[in-house]
Amino acid sequence: MHHDLTQREILTELEPITERCLDNHLHTSKPSRPHDYIP
């Protein structure tokens, strides 16, 4: 049986994945300072 997901259901499913990805990014990324490279 095919079930169309509502926007709320989609957001509910994606929230923990998005949170995990954002946490990973924030803990592994380095700050970007492009102005340091412009004379």
N, C-alpha and C positions, 0 to 999 in steps of 0.2 A: 504494500500500500504506500502510495506517495503522499508525503505530507509537506505542504509549503510552510516554511518557517516564517514566523513574524519577525519584525525588526528586533523586538525585545529578546526573542529566543536566540537570534543570531548574535546579538550583543552579549547575552549571557554566556553563550558558548565561547565567544572570542575573548572575553575579558581576561580570564586567567592566562591565556596564551600571550596576549598583548602585554599584560603586566610582567610576565616572566621575561619576555623579550626586551622590554624597556629596562627592567632591572639589570639584565645582563649587559645591555648597552651602556648604561650609566656606570657600571662597575668596571668595564673593560676599556672604555674609550678614553682618549686623552683630550684635554681641552684644545679647541681650535683657536689659534691666534694668528689669523692671516695678516693682520696689520703689522706683525713683526717682520714680515718678508717684503714689505713695500717700502722702498727708500723714501 
